[in-house]
């Protein structure tokens, strides 16, 4: 990997605010889970659960992914970020949009508060996609990873626009289709379009870097991209024009699942040929994350054919708290310490003795975070399955501890002062 060309990293004010805000959002998300545990035993379309889902999807997942993406785009696209200024503006619109949207959902204010929040999210998605497109328009070499980043950005914008239209429809009722059916399409455009494809692309670049490994099976990534996009496109078009039919859903799930398998086979091939044999706790987070994604996909036939909402809520818990959260809280301490270290010690390295990036955070807290993350996830899923609010609330209390450990460690990195050893 010595021939990799890397663009200049963007200034920290275009990256670090996303990490800081997402960290706070994660803690707020866990608080909401605790106080509204009972809503996870009812129908998924209720105001408090909508607020929880959008805090997870936008305040937690999307917020930190924006920050990481702006840092990694110069690595992935091998050129400087197109506009750090647009990236900084994106933080303001995304943060304001999330606050308005979550408050509107929690209190179910169907009107301009919700609509304006949705509009700001659309503006953020537009700003992000502009940066992605203009950063990647001239790339030294063709990259499937770049393709994943571009398609995921397009799916994010599509998801945001669909969400804005749904917000407007709650007040002005212009959709001829069933609102809940369109909501399902909106949710899966975000999950399988934005999150899955972005995580697939970025992990396919980062995992080989972290493991010092390499795979020659690049075609697996191309197949993954084609299958994931084909399955999602067929699902959305069929679901909107002809209605969601169980038998056809399974076909589209198989297509997307095949794309996921191709991606995981690529990572496994990288893992087999790795130079770094020790698997650290951050990579263990990723392993549990992948297990959660697989469990969620296997759960889809149950959701389609079984009665009640518990399986749909379990599906969401596996995706947001298992898959997305697992990969974020692990990879944060692979990326953030290096970003901060670079700002403090890039010009000092080699001249004086300086701390290593891994010394900017507490490894002990990460170890405890991992153990409690597994416990919290298992208890949350168990509580949803047996429909027990008390177990969900206990699980949420553990999630608060997990998020608190994460907040402490992230702030330890962000507030680091330059030290000469």
N, C-alpha and C positions, 0 to 999 in steps of 0.2 A: 504493500500500500504506500510505498514511498513516492510513487508518481502522482499522488493526489494533489490537485491544485485547490487551494482554499481561498475564498474571498475574505476581505477584511471584516472582522466582527463588527456589528453595529454598536453604537454607544449604549452604555448600560441603561440610560433613561428610556430607551426603546424596548428594553427587555425586562429589567428587574421589577418595574411596577406591576407587570402581569403576574409574576411569581408571588409578590407580596399580597396582592389582592386575592388571588386564587387560594392562598394559604388561609386567609381570613374567611373566605367563602366556604372552604372545607369545614372549618370549625363551626360556622353558622349552620351549615348543612347538617352536621351531627347533632347540634342543639335542636333543630327543627324535627329531626327524626325522634329525639327523645320526647319532646313535648307533644308531638302529634303521632305517637306510636299507634294509637287506636285507628288512625286513618289508613294504616297499612293492612287492616283487616276488613276494609269496606271496598266499595267500587273504586277503580283507579281514576275515574273522572270525578274528583272532588277538589274544591279550591285549595285546601292545604297540601294535598298530595301533588297537585299541579305546581304549587310553589316549590315544594321539595325537589321535584323532578327538574324544574328549570334552574334551581340553584345548583344542582348537581351537573346538569348538562352545560350550562352557560357560565355560572360563577366559578365553578370548580374545574370541570373538564376543558371547556373551550378557552377560558381565561389563561390557564397555564400552558395549554397547547400553543396559543398565540405567542406567548413569550418564548417558549422553547423553539417554535418554528422560525421566529425572526432571528434567533441566534444560529439556528442550524441551516437556514436557507443558503448562506454563503458557502457552507460546507457541501451541501447537496448539489447546488447549482454551480459551484466553483466560480462565483463572482460576487462582488459586493452587493449588499441589500439595496434594492432600487431606491427606497426612500425611508430612512429612519424617522423623518418627520411624520409621514403618514402612519408609521407604526405607533408613534407616540400619540397621535390624534385618535387612533383606533382604540387605545386604552380608555380615553375619556368617553367615547361614544358607547363602548361595550359596557363599561362600569355603570354609566348613567342608565343605559337600557336595561341592564340586569336589575338594578334597584327598583326602577319603575315597574318592570314586569313582575318581579317577585311580590312586591307590595300589592300590586293589582290582583294577582292570582290569589294571594293569601286571603285578601278581603273580598275577592271576587267583584272588583270594580270593573264592570264591562263597559268601557267607554274610552275616553281620550287618554287616560293614564296608561291603560294597557296598550292602546294603539300606538301612542308615542314611544313607549318602551320597545314595542316590536319594531317600529321604524328605526330607532337608534341601533338595534341589533342588525337590521338590514344594512345600515350605513357601515357598521363595523365589518360585516362580512364582505361588503364591496371593497372597503379599504384594504382588507387582508388579501382578497383575490387580486387586486391591482398590484400589490407588492409582489405576490407570488408570480403573476404573469410577466411582469416587467423584469423581475430578477432572473427568471428562468428563460427569457426569450432568446438569449444568446448563451448557449451552454457549450463548453469545450467538447463534451462528448454526450451522446445520447444516453439517457438514464431512465430505466423503468421507475426508479425511485422518484425522480422528478415528475414523471407522469402521474404517480400516485398523489403527490403533493398538489399538483394542479387539479386533478379530478376531484380530490377531497375538498379543495377550496370552492370549486364550482357547486358541489353538492351542499356545502354549507350555505352558500348564497341561496340556492333553491329552497333549502329547509327553512331559512330565515324568512324568505318571501312567503312561503306557504304558511308559516306561523303567523305572520302579520295579517294575511288574509283571513285566517281562522279567528284572530283577535277582532278584526273588523266584523266578521260574520256573527260573533256573539252579541254585537250591538245592533247590526243593521240587517242581518238574515238575508243574504243574497245568494248563498250556495243552494243549488237545487239538490245536491247530494247530502247524505246523512253526515252531520258534523263529526260524529265519533268515528265514522269510517275514514274520513279525510284526516282526522287526527292520527289514526294508525299509520297512514301513509306518510304524514309529516314526521312522526317519530322515527320510522324506519329509514327515511331518507337521511335523517341525522345520524342514526346509529350505524347503518351499513354504508352510507355514503361518506359522511364527514368523519366520524370517529374511526370506523374500521379501516378505511382506505388511508387516512393520515397515519394511523398507528402502524399499519402494514408497511407503508413506505418508509417512515422514519426509523422504525425498528430494524428494517432491512439494511439501513445504513449504520445505525448505532451499534447493534449487537456485534457485527463483525469487528467494529472498532474497539469495543470494550473487551471482547474475548481474544483479540488479536488473531482472528480467524478469517477465512475466505472461502466462498463457494463459487464453483464454476458453473453452477446450474442456474444461470440468470433467466433461462426460459421459464422456470417455475414462477418467478415474479411476474413475468408477462402473462402467463396463464392465470395467475391469481388476479391480476388487474382485469383481465377480460371476463373472467367468470363472475367476480364480485359485481362489476358494473352491469353485465348482462342480466344476472339474477335480479338485481335491484330495479333496473329499467323495466323488465317484464312485469315484476310485481306491481310497480307504481302505475304503469299504463293499464294493465289488466284490472287492478283494483279500482282505479278511477272510472274507467269507461264501462266495465262489465260487472263490477262489484267483487268483493273479496270472497273467493270460493275456496273451500278447504283443500280440495284435491289439487288445485293448481298452485296453491300456496306452497305445498310440500315440494313441488317441482322447483320452484324458485329458491326455496330454502336449500335444496340439494345443490343447486348451482353456486349459491353464495358459499355454502359449506365447503364445496370442492375448491373454491378460491382460497378459503381459509386454510385448508389442508395443504395446498400448494405453497402458501406462504410459510406455514410451520415446517414443512419439509425442507424449505430453503434454510430456515434458521437452524434446523437440526443438522443439516449438512455443514453449516458454518460451525456449529457446536462441536461436531466430531473432529474437525480439522483445526481446532483452536490451539494456539500456543499457550495461552494462559489457562492452566488446568484447574486452578482453584475457582470455585463458583462462590462469589461473595453473596451477602445477604440481599443486596440490591437485585441481583439476578434471580434470587429465590422469590422475591416479590413478583417478578415477571412470570415465573413458572406458575405460581398460584393464579395470577391474572389470566394466563392462557387456559388453565383448567376451568376457570369461571366462564370464560367465553365458550368453551366447548360444552359445558353443562347447560348454558343458556340456549345454545343452538339445538341441543338434544331435547330441550324442554318445549320447543315450538310445536311439535305434533300434539303434545298434551294440551297446550293452550288452545289449539285449533279445535280439538274434539271434546275437551272436558268443559263442564259447566262451571260457572263462578269466576271470580276475578283473582283468586289467590295465586293462580299459576302465572297470570300476566304480571302481577306485582312481584312475584318471586323472580320472574324473568328480568324485570327492571332492576331488582336488587343485585342479581348476579352480574348484570352488565355495568351498572353505575358504581356499585360498592365493591364488587369483586374484580371485574375486568379493568375498567377505566381507572378506578382508584388504585388498584394494585400496581398497575404499570407506572402510574404517576408518582406515587409515594416512594417507589423504588428508584426510578430514573431521575427524580429530582436531585438526589445526592450523587448522581453521576455527572450531571450537567451544571447545576447551580454553583457548586464549589469552584469548578474550573472557571466559570464566568467571572466570579468575584475575585478569585486568585489572579486571573489575567489582568484585572484592573489594578490590583495592588502590587503585583510582583513581576509583571512581564518585563519591565525595564531593569529590575534588580536581579533577576535570575542569572546565575553564573558569576555575578560580581560579589555578592555576599550570600551568606547562608539564610535561606528563607524557608518557611513552612511549606509542606506539600498540600495540594488541594484537599486531600482526605483529612488533614488536620484542622480544617476550618469548621468541621461539624463533629458531633459526638457519635461514634460508631456504636457505643453502648445504647444510646437512645434509639438508633435504627434497629438494633437487635430486638429491643423490647417492642418497638413499633410493629415489627414483623410478627412476633408471637401474638400480640394482642389483636392485630389485624385478622389473623386466621381465626382466633376465638370469636371475635366480633362478627365476622362474616358467617361462620357456622351457626352461631346463635340467632343471628338475624334471619337467615334462611329457614332455620328450624321453627322459629316463632311464626313466620309467614305460613309455612306448610301446615302447622297445627292450629293456625288462627288464634294465637295466644298473644294478646297485647302486652301482657306483663313480661313475657320473654323478649319480645321486640324492644320493650323499654329498657330491659337489662342490657340487651345487645347494644342499644343506642348509647347507654351510659359508657360501655366499653369503647364504642366509637368515639365518644367525646375525649376519652383518655388518649386514644390513638391520634386523634387530630391535635390534641394539646401537645403531645410529644413531637409531632410533625411541626407545629407552629414554633415551638421552642428551638428546634434544630434549624429550621429555615431562617428564623430571625437571628440565630447565632451566626449564620453565614452572612446574611445581609448586613448585619451591624458590625462585621469584622473590621478591626483597625489594623493598619499595616504594622507588622512586627518583624524585627530582624532577630533571628535566632542567635 
